[in-house]
Amino acid sequence: MNRPQQYPLARQSAGYAPLRRPGSIRRTTSIDSDWPDGFGEPWEMVGRARDLLTPTSGEPQELATGGFNILASPKREILRITLSPDHPRTQELVGIRAGGASRQALAAILGNIRGTPTYQLLDDFAGASLVAGWIWSQWRGDWASGPERASAASSAGRKGVMDDICTGFAVGGSAFKEDGTPDNINQSFTEVGPLENPDDAMGWHPMPHQQGPKKRRARRIDIWRENGVLMVDAGFQDSGSNPEGGRTAIHEYRVYAEVDAQTDELLALQAQPLILPYRECPGASVKATRMIGRNIAEFRETVLESLPSTLGCTHLNDVLRALADVPALARLLR
């Protein structure tokens, strides 16, 4: 059998968020997951987001905030939801299952708030709920073999089948055991520090301290202009609290992009794989350059078209999807 290409394990966090640039806009989002009744039971997901303008002179200006509170079933269905700010059609999302279905429903029901922090959080519900349960691997030795995990796993991939679902799960790779089933035990993960920069108190929206088996998906998008080009610096991390009192991350990317300010065409892209679970995963970063030349405002539709299956990484694709809001945010730059 031909083995998929392997790389050195990605195990180095970028650390603190960079200091904000004068004349830039920063969007930060976080989705925290908590299981008050234990793993395998419905869990709470709290989304928080903020758009912050850092002018060339004067004080930072909060442009917009957003949030949600979702009670999700073990199969990643929305059992209960509230939004901030509220929307008259919010409750139509109840019963929707995370994944392609939730994103299609989101576009159909709440498409009129596209580009806002709240829409970004809801678009990220699919990916955040997919990886949320991983944090229990840090707390329970039977995480991968218990009945609770089996129920959750059935909602991943193609009804639980992970073969060739992404670069990391290319058939024949290290993500699979010898019997061909996914290996959820021998994953690589890394101890990480805080994302908040101690020299930039306003660099992130407030995020609560986590203790116990709690998971967080966090992302940051910085945008500024240079000579008619939109410059983008984006960071992404899936992490959670561990029994030693620190934090452990399973995914982290840093993405740099250049976008034509007039046409929204992606001119350049560099994706850095920083923390990933398998040796095959970093290969997706090279393939992501296929998006160069595409209209970045259309990335929520075109990323999966250009980077399907083993051409993409589920979580890097999520990073790229979020860049679809770059043009809308850039219009707020003074």
N, C-alpha and C positions, 0 to 999 in steps of 0.2 A: 504494500500500500504506500502511495506517495504521501509523505507527511507534510502538513502545512508548514510554512517557514516560521522558525522560532527566533526570538530576540532575547537579549538579556531582560530579566524581570524589571519592570518599571516600579521603583520603590523610593522615589525621592520627591517629597512635597515641595511646592514653591514657597510654602511658609506664609507669612503675612501678606495681605493685599498691599499692592504698591500705594504710595501716597497719591492722592488725587492731583491731577494736573489743573492749573488755572485754565479756564476756557474749555471745560469738559463737562460731560454729563455721565453720571454713574448710576446704573440700575443694579440693585442688589436684591436677591430673593432667597428665601429659605423655606423649606418644608420639613417640619419636625414630626416624627412619628412616635407614638407612645401606646403601650398595650396595658391599660389599667387592669384588665382582667386576665392577663397572661397571653403568651404566644398561642396562636390558633383561634383566638377570639377576635371579635371586631375591635379595630384599633382606631385611635384618633390621629388625624393629620391636621396640623395647623400651618397654614401658609402665611408668610409675611413678605412684603415687598415695598420698595421705595425707589423713586427717581429723584436724584439730587443734582442740581446744577451748581458747579463751582465756577463762578465768574472770574474774569481776569483781575478784577478788583472788587472789593466788598465781601459781604458775608455769603456763605452758601445758601441756596434757596431750595426748599423742598417743593418739588413740582407735583408729585403725585404719590399716593400710597395705595396699597391694596392688600387684601388678605382673604383667607377662607378658613373654615373649620369643617372638616369632613369626618364622618364616621364611616369607615370602610369595612366591608365584610372580608373574611379570610380569602375569598375569591376575587377581592378587589372591586366589589360593587359599591357604589355610593348609596349608603343607607340613610344618611342625613347630611345636609349641607347648609351652611350660611355663608354669605359673601359680604365683603366690605370693599367698596360701597355695594349696597344691595342692588339687585337687578330684578325687574318684575317677572322674569322667566327662570329665575334660579332653580326653583323646585322641579322644573322639567328634567333636571339632571339626575334626580333621585332614581335609582334602579339601573343606571348606566354602569357598565363594567369598564374598568381601565384598559387602555390599549387603543387600537385603531377606532373602536366603537366610541370611546369617550372623546377622542379628538374630532371625529366626524360630528358627533352630537354637539360638541362645544362650538364648532364653526357654524352649525345650523341654528343653534339656539342663542348664542351670545356673540355672534360674529360682529355685532355693532360696537363691541368694546375692544375689538382687536387692536393691539398696539399698547394697551394699558398694562400696568403691573398685575392687575387681577387676572387678565386673560393669560399672561405669561405663566402665572402660578397654576392656573387650571390646565393649561397645555402640558405642564410638567407633572401633573398628577399621574399620568400613565407611567412615566419612567420612575418617578419617586416611589410609587406604590410597588413597582416591580422589584426593586432592590431593597425595600425597607426591611423585610424580615431577615436579611443577612446579618443584622447586628446581633441576633440571638446566637449566632455561631460563636460570638465572643463570651457568651454567658452560659450556654448549655452544650454539654458534650454530645447529646443525642439530637442536636438540632436538625441534622441532615436526614436522620432515619425515622423520626417520630411521625405519627399520623398527621400532626398539625402541618408539618413541612410538606407532606404529600398533597394535602389539600391546596396549599398555597402554590406549589409547583405546577399544579394542573392548569393554572391560569397564565403560566409563562410560556414563551415560545409559541409553537403551533400546538395548542392544547397539551402542553407539557413536553412536546418533542422539541429538543434543542438542536438537532443535527443541522449544521450550516445556517443557524439563525443569525450568526454574525461572525466577524473575523475570529473572535476568541473561541467560538464554538465550532470552528471548522472541523469536520469529521476527520478523525485520525490524530487530532491534536491533544494537548495535555489537559484540556478541559473534560476529557472522557476517560473512564476506567477501561480496563481491558475488555470488559463485557459490552462496551459501547454505551453505557449509561453515564449521565453527567457526573463529574466528580466535584461535589460541593464541599469536600473536606480539605483537599490539598490546594487551597487558593492562597495567593500571595496578598498580604495586606501590610500596612505600615503605620506605625505610631506617628501622629501628627500633633502640631500645636494649634493655637488659635488662628483664625483667619483675620481677626481684627488687628490692625496695626496700632501698637501702643502710642505711636506718634501722630495718630490721626483719629481722634475720638469720634468724628462724624463719618468715618470711612465706610461703616456698615450701619444698616438699620439695627435697632436693638434686638439681640437674640438671647433667649434665656439660657442660663447654665443648665446642662443636662447631667443627670445622675441616674444610674440604673440602665437597663437595656433600652436606650432611646436612640433613634436614628435621625440624621439631618442630611438633607440635600441642599447645598448652598451654591449660588452662582453670582458672579459679578460681571458686568459689562461696562467698560469705560469707552467713551467715544469723544474724539476731538478732531479738529480740522487742521490740515497742513497742506498748503498750496493746492487747494481745490480737491483734496483727497480726504475722505473720512478715514481716520485711523481708529482701529478697534483693538482693545486688549481685553480678553475675556478669561475668567477663571471659573472652574467648576470642581466641586468635591462632594463625594458621598462618604460620610463618616458617621461615627457614633461613639457614645461613651463606653468605656471598658471597665472591667472589675477593678483595675488598679487605680482608677480615678482619672485616667487620661482619656485620650481620644484615639480611635483607630480608623483609618480610611481604607476603602476598597477600590475607589475610583478617584482619580484627579487628572484633569487636563488643563493646559493653558493654551489659548488660541490667539494668534495675532492675525489681523486681516487689514486689507486696504480696499476701500470701496470708492468708486467714482461718485462724487457728490452730486453730479447732474443726472446720471443714468442709473445709479444704484447697481452698476455692474461690479462684481467681485474681481478685483485686479490682482490680489495676492493673498495667499493663505499659508500659515504655518501652524500646525497643530502639534503640541508637545505632549507626549504621553508621560505622565509623572508617576501615577500609581495605578496599577491594573492587576487583575488577578491571575492571568495566565501568560505564558511566554509568547503566544501568538498575537495577543491583543495589540501590541504597539504597531503592527502592520497596518492597521486601519488609518493611522495618522498620515501615512504616505498616500494612501488612496483618496483621502479627503480632498486633495488638490484637484480632483475631477470637478469640484464645484467652481473653480476659477472660470470666469466668463459668464456665469449665471447671474440673474437678477437676485440680489440678496433679499429683497422684500418678498420673494416667492419661495424662500427656503423651506417653509413649513410644508409646501407641496412637493418641491423638487428634490429635497435631500434623500427621501426614500426612493425616489425614481432613479437617482444617480448612484446611490450607495446602498443597494439592497443586499441582503444575505451576507456572504463573506466579503463583500466589498466594503462593508461598513462595520462600525461598532455601535451597538444600541445607544450607549451613553455619549459617545462623541457625536452621533447623529442628533441627540438631544441638544448638545452644545450648539451645533450648527443651526438647528431649528430656531433656537432663541435669537439668533442674529437677524431673523426676519424683521425684528422691531427696530433695527439700527436706523433705517431711514426716518421712521416716525420720531425717534428720539433725537436724531440730528436736527430735525426741523425746530426743535426747542432751543438749540444753541443760539445765543444772541450774536 
